Amino acid sequence: MTQWNMRYTEIIRNSRPNLWGNWALDSHIKPGAVGIVDPSSGEFKLVHEQMPGCEVLGKSLSGTWKMESTGVTRHETTGKASVSATDPQTGLQLKPELEVKWNLTKQDSLASQFALSRESVIRDMAAIKSQYAWLYQQAANVGMAHDGRIAQGFGVVTQALFASSGLNIGAKDKDSSYTVGGTMKGMQALLGEGGPSGDSKASYSYAVQTKSLDTHVWPQQANTSTDLELPVAYGFTSFAGELLIPVWVGKINSLVINLDSKFRSGTSYITKATLADAFLIALKRTG
């Protein structure tokens, strides 16, 4: 069985190495949310909606989030459809004007395209450390803490990228396809390709798939629109015992501190300290 979220995460990390993917569009993922990340899948399990004393900052985004694996091709056709559809904003009957089709030739290939709307982050990371006692109790309640130490994988969502609309498509069978069509404005808003536009909302008139796919589309139904934003990717902070790991992207087996001390004039020394994952150091030495 394909671990879609981890496949998605691997592709995201080609350009954003500090993020986890949110393939299934879990709405609970937001800065300040407390929970557990499975390092083998990247899936988030909510434990508490919000950490106390957490202030979140956000900024608006406008653009296209677009990720594809190998084996994916995308085609656009204009003025093709002969069926009519209802515009969710006006109620008028309109002819679909734009059709987009993704062909996924390989099993496990995937495509992701969204209209980004905002990015949110925790304002002060020190707030997480100051809440260690409270976080320890939450972790202990779900078996992720013992003897004063919090286990890796338990922590706080510190960053999230939100989208107003879009889709994730994964091929369970080779030579699969997914097609979505609708009005020009609705489709451009859906996929984040129309630029900033306050007078049109994301919508589509129909969606057709061939063979078996794993799909997550927002809005979920044709001929509807929504104001709810969903996270497509997130950053996570965890612990190794009492040590805070601000950017946690997977299990760290051990840490190594390298000290580079050089003598300078007089009696002074300058020491450069580097903290690193011992597993990654071993890979560099043997790779």
Secondary structure, DSSP 8 states (H G I E B T S, - for coil): ---HHHHHHHHHTTT-TT-EE-TT--TT--TT-EEEE-TTT--EEEEES--TT--EEEEEEEEEEEEE-TTEEEEEEES---S-EE-TTT--EE---EEEEEEE-STT-EEEEEEEEEEEEES-THHHHHTHHHHHHHHHHTT-EETTEE-TTEEEEEEEEEEEEEEEEEESSSSEEEEEEE-HHHHHHHHT-S-S-SS-----SEEEEES-EEEEEESSSTT------EEEEEEEEEEEBTEEESS--S----EEEEEEEEE-STT-EEEEEEEEEHHHHHHHHH-
